[in-house]
Amino acid sequence: MTLSDLKRFAVRRSVNVRFRIAEDLECVVTSQGIGRIPALKHLPTFHLERELAQVDEFVLEPAGEDPQRRRSRPREMRLRRPELESMVAGV
């Protein structure tokens, strides 16, 4: 699973995908297909594609969900790499 595969999945499923990377940072692939690292304050010392290859746990959350509806549905879903890879392969 590559970063571009994950971006395509996030766009088609309208989800944000979160995962932890180097230096205890969190990366978010948004439903617009943009990879962001909100806490990054300087030039990265890592390559995001390589970091993604080492990640084993992901969090999927609906993008742009109405706060009133949020209470009735699960907000996020935690997945291991094999589970997410099978979902990404089906897109």
C-alpha positions as CSV (number, residue, x, y, z in Angstrom):
1,M,0.0,0.0,0.0
2,T,1.5,3.3,-1.1
3,L,0.7,6.8,0.0
4,S,-1.0,7.5,-3.3
5,D,-3.2,4.4,-2.7
6,L,-4.1,5.7,0.7
7,K,-4.9,9.1,-0.7
8,R,-7.2,7.6,-3.4
9,F,-9.0,5.5,-0.7
10,A,-9.5,8.5,1.5
11,V,-11.0,10.6,-1.3
12,R,-13.3,7.8,-2.6
13,R,-14.6,6.8,0.8
14,S,-14.8,10.4,2.2
15,V,-12.7,9.5,5.3
16,N,-9.7,10.9,7.0
17,V,-7.0,8.4,7.8
18,R,-4.7,9.0,10.8
19,F,-1.5,7.2,11.7
20,R,1.6,7.7,13.8
21,I,5.0,8.2,12.2
22,A,8.6,9.1,13.2
23,E,9.3,11.4,16.1
24,D,5.9,10.6,17.6
25,L,4.1,12.7,15.0
26,E,0.7,12.0,13.6
27,C,-0.1,12.1,9.9
28,V,-3.6,12.8,8.5
29,V,-4.5,11.9,5.0
30,T,-7.6,14.0,4.4
31,S,-10.7,13.2,2.4
32,Q,-9.3,15.7,-0.2
33,G,-6.3,13.4,-0.6
34,I,-3.8,15.7,1.2
35,G,-1.3,14.3,3.6
36,R,-0.8,16.6,6.5
37,I,1.4,16.5,9.6
38,P,-0.2,19.1,11.9
39,A,2.5,19.2,14.6
40,L,5.4,19.5,12.2
41,K,7.2,22.8,12.8
42,H,10.3,22.4,10.6
43,L,11.5,20.6,7.5
44,P,10.9,16.8,7.9
45,T,13.9,14.6,8.5
46,F,12.0,11.6,7.1
47,H,10.4,10.4,4.0
48,L,6.6,9.9,4.4
49,E,6.4,7.0,2.0
50,R,9.0,5.1,4.0
51,E,7.4,5.9,7.3
52,L,4.0,4.7,6.0
53,A,5.6,1.3,5.1
54,Q,6.4,0.8,8.9
55,V,3.0,1.8,10.2
56,D,0.8,-1.0,11.6
57,E,-2.2,0.8,13.0
58,F,-4.5,3.3,11.3
59,V,-7.6,5.3,12.4
60,L,-10.4,6.0,10.0
61,E,-12.8,8.8,10.8
62,P,-15.7,10.2,8.7
63,A,-14.9,13.5,7.0
64,G,-17.1,16.5,7.5
65,E,-19.6,14.7,9.8
66,D,-22.4,16.7,11.4
67,P,-21.7,17.1,15.2
68,Q,-25.4,16.3,16.0
69,R,-25.1,12.9,14.2
70,R,-21.7,12.1,15.7
71,R,-23.3,10.9,19.0
72,S,-25.3,8.2,17.4
73,R,-22.5,6.7,15.2
74,P,-19.0,5.5,16.0
75,R,-16.7,8.4,15.3
76,E,-13.6,6.4,14.4
77,M,-12.5,2.9,13.4
78,R,-9.1,1.5,14.3
79,L,-7.6,-0.9,11.8
80,R,-4.5,-3.0,11.5
81,R,-2.4,-2.8,8.3
82,P,-3.8,-6.0,6.7
83,E,-7.4,-4.9,7.3
84,L,-6.8,-1.5,5.7
85,E,-4.8,-3.0,2.8
86,S,-7.7,-5.2,1.9
87,M,-10.0,-2.2,2.0
88,V,-7.7,-0.1,-0.1
89,A,-7.2,-2.9,-2.7
90,G,-11.0,-3.0,-3.2
91,V,-11.2,0.6,-4.2
